Amino acid sequence: MRRILGAVASAALLAGCSQYQGGVQSAVATPAAAEPATEASEVQLKAILAAMSLERKVAQLIQPQINSFTADDMRKYRFGSYLNGGNGGPYGDEFAPASEWLKLADEMWAASTAPLPGGEPAIPTMWGTDAVHGHTNVKQATIFPHNIGLGAAGDADLVRRIGAATAIEIEVTGIDWNFSPTVAVARDDRWGRTYESYSENPELVAELGAALVEGLQGTKGAGDYLGKGRVVATAKHFFGDGGTDQGVDQGDVNGDIDQLKSIHVVPYPATISAGVETIMASFNSINGTKMHGNKALLTGVLRDELGFEGLVVGDWNAHGQIKGCTTADCPQALLAGLDIYMVPDDWKGLHTNLIKQVQDGTIPMARLDEAVMRVLKVKQHAGLIGPNAAKPSERPNAGDYSLLGAKAHRDISREAVAKSQVILKNNGVLPIKDGALILVAGKGADSIAQAAGGWTLTWQGGDELTNDYFPDATSIWAGLEAAALETGGNATLSSDGSYSVKPDVAIVVFGEEPYAEFVGDQKTLVFSDEEGLELLRKFEADGVPAVALFLSGRPMWMNREINAADAFVASWLPGSEGAGIADVLYGKREATGRLSFSWPSDCGGAPLNGEGGLFNVGYGRTLGDTAPMAKIDETCGYLNEAKSATWYDLGRLASGITASAGGIELANLRGEAGGIVAAGFDYQRQEDARDITFGPKAKLTFAQQGDGSGDYRILYNLEAQPAGTVALTVGNTAIDVTAQLRLSAGKGWREMIITEDCAKQLGNSFSIYSEAPMSIKIARIARQDMPEGAQCSF
């Protein structure tokens, strides 16, 4: 029987033209939609499961990232799924064209469905991606506003249409599974993922989260469910990710469990009712217990109480944070209720250990089979197992690159941008009058990358992404210029606000630099970059009416800017269709955006959630509301705090710090220049460090703009002894550190401390020079005054 099943499985799954039904081929087919869960399909999947070897069952539960394995590895191990990380792209190119994404999808599919020895079933793999505001890992895709903007729009039908457009663009590249929507209820805006939340209001999050699920997957029970133009959705992160103490990403959530559930679990019944196929477990702890290892919640609440029958997928190496676990050894997660381990790099060790743990009884075979069956069911629902199974390039919409950034999708995004704009103040300057001469200022005005924020082409997004990376997209400036010309006026772009002819109106575009996850965590809600403030005050002094457009992933303390502006608009992170902002400013669309988060009056950052804010949830002015606004208090004790001495930490260079090689800047210490290659590396969190490779005679320089002081502290890991001279130049002092590094090599993470003991003039820069090729990992660089007489150490 097993031999027959295996032969049928290999042929059926590879050819995509037949399915199991008690071990025989069936001609039963459904046109484009996936087969619903019937008694016959259950029999089919049980037959597949019975024919699988232990090694292949375990592989179904392992999800590596494309940067750490090959199609040959897929052919050998037969992973059930895989993913691209936020900085991952086909063949090592995160900016690869869409055709390369589809090519890799075909290669992985072919490897996963190649015939196995003994006729064992060959089960198609499944590719998952973080398409959190459009299919934004891929160039040319439509970039929709982040969730915080969609929460301000408050339009479930709009969110549903965004989901459908995103699903189509995902299908173009042959990808099956979207790790979206995020249904976090953000309760502390200092959290670096606040913009991934629709609202602090659980009911609004539930409504919009369910709408995105329906847009991605189709309507549960309808003919288009997971058919053409649909992909598998994921509600995340179960649960409490938005409720951590002080907004610390991946931190602890404390309190009465029923109270916590009354806030943070609310969106999940709605997404489950909408048919969400997968739910992702959260990084955070609940009352000290990591969610990935919390059986009472992952199984007791999610499955037994809420009735979720789909699969539970882990987050990036999060199982390794469970007490007693490593990323390669963690039976606790599977026993707690996790079905798929997201293990980007340590997949080989995890595979070996899980097999042993099933063999020695640590993991019951019944629990393994249960998890594998859940994976198989999702694949069957998605059409990867069954009569319509086909390789990615032969599926609906695959390879139709005209659908990436299609006009119809961009029109939806433009509508979403317009509906998300929230006017907080308007002294009559809006709407802009026809024929007006406008001046558009601020470095964010013509930066699509800044308007898009994190999770855009790269994990963190960033200023290194010029507008050339976004073909056919429209910056805020371009949208305003077009609107000015259409109304008989004129527009000038002046980043620094200078002008020769006095404008009728100035529009200042400024805000947060792009960030993602823990990199965006803040201790307060102070917005320390004063570019926008200085421009607004300049125009105020010149007697030029000014409109402030604030780009941000959260409400922030903006009292000074609000006072200085004649109109203040919360524009959030609008994405690729900047013309949607012009539609509101020029009155082509009414201003309908309303706050989905409380806006702070105090800069400290204490959670508001409807209490004591400058503006409450639901606030937002229409264009006709020009009631004057009284001046608000600008007092903030945090403004006088000394600037942080941290140069590099948590995967990000601090403001004013540069890294360069060969005279070329390495934006955020990533990329290749002057013989240096810097790539992300997981130290304690995802890509919170850099793996830096030196070519022969390469030199890497860090520098601080302006004044700085303190000794240098560098957290590094040098695995192999340097093959040639390594020199450290600090200020004007050159130090041969070859001998010291040879002693520290191979000893794990160590701290290098540079004081006046070995460098008489510390200065505001330091360089590392390597005569021979060398690889070094760096996790942190800071300046700190060490005790008098402190010696240099390595």
Summary of the structure (lengths in Angstrom):
residues: 794
radius of gyration: 27.1
end to end distance: 64.1
largest distance: 86.1
contacts: 2998
relative contact order: 0.10
helix: 33%
strand: 20%
